[in-house]
């Protein structure tokens, strides 16, 4: 998580949601998903050039969010920045044949 960019949209409250996800709060994951899925899917659909790969990549990114949430520290990185970092890694992996 050291490679996160500056905080970005949708808002700092997503940090609180991801902290709660890290404590195992499945409802917080749902709220985090609801607040971030549209921009994430749009980015992935554009980057991967289609809905099918974007849907698979979106699912993978949220799985990675769930797995990494216990280590999330909002003082080091915003939740939205982490989401974008994981999305960029997923795109890179898929485009180089290392992912999905």
Secondary structure by P-SEA (a helix, b strand, c coil): cccccccccccaaaaaaaaaaaaccaaaaaaaaaacaaaaaaaaaaaaccaaaaaaaaaaaaaaaaaaccccccccccaaaaaaaaaaaaaaaaaacccc
